[in-house]
Amino acid sequence: MKILVTGSNGLLGQKLTELLEKDPSVTLIATARGKSVLPITKGEFHSLDITDGNAVDEVFARTKPDVVINTAAMTQVDQCETDRDACWKANVTSVENLMKACAQHNVHMVHVSTDFIFDGTRGPLDENEKPNPVNYYGESKLAAEEVVKKSKTGWSILRTVLVFGITRDMSRSNIVLWVKNSLEQGKSIQVVNDQWRTPTLAEDLAQGCYLAAKKKATGIYNISGKDFLTPYDIAVATADYFKLDKSLINATDSTKFTQPAKRPPRTGFIIEKARTDLSYEPRSFAEGLAVLESQL
């Protein structure tokens, strides 16, 4: 099976690339803007800007994938709010290009989406929850889902929540690394306790993508962690795990922060469908921290 990965330089893209290279039945086609961050030992790499429809079609025609896993997106929520044109191009136009190529070349699409398509009035949520985004990032990701759903070729949409992990180049931080680094430097931090999520280890999300791709699963799946936590809970658990001073962590609420984009207060996912259909089983948050520690 030939699997093409978009955004292979990102956190999820890197974990997925490493996972797919271990499977002898998979031929990996890694793609990203610029050069590859990871050495591609089994498979091939193509520099690709998925906002360019002609470039997408050219790479599809040349590589002839069976499945595409689309991990590429603009995910900086506040930046999406303030630069809406760039957000739409990265998150919607790119998906239109990919789906057009998938239809033309009969390719199955595995598309990664987000809990931010919901308004956060309740949670955890199952796959039947009605979307109602409260920020532009969520609007763009919901629009991308609609593009995928209209496709005449096979597709699966994998929604995820608050992904954490370590990349080879450490170009982006996440809540766990931010807490760990801040406390190691003796900095006092303010962390909200009025938002709820099911934080997802990047390796687990990669596993969910891999399982959906191998089965050419159809439909929408929630792929996240299994622990329902606030960012404050995450910070305290991180401090406890790495034996850092948790007295530096101060609980606060989201009204104390001024951000361009509104956040949904309560999301998190019920993952029973993915467990049943895909045999997906994520690690606990503590087990995720152990994976992260082993890579530091």
Buried (B, 14 or more C-beta within 10 A) or exposed (E): BBBBBBBBBBBBBBBBBBBBBEBEEBBBBBBBBEEBBBEBEEBBBBEBBBBBBEBBBBBBEEBBBBBBBBBBBBBBBBBBBEBBEEBBBBBBBBBBBBBBBBBEBEBBBBBBBBBBBBBBEEBBBEBEBEBEBBBBBBBBBBBBBEBBEEBEBBBBBBBBBBBBBBBBEEEEEBBBBBBBEBBEEEEEBEBBBBBBBBBBBBBBBBBBBBBBBBBBBEEBBBBBBBBBBBBBBBBBBBBEBBEBEBEBBEBBEBEEEEEEBBBBBBBBBBBEBBBEBBEBEBBEBEBBBEBBEEEE
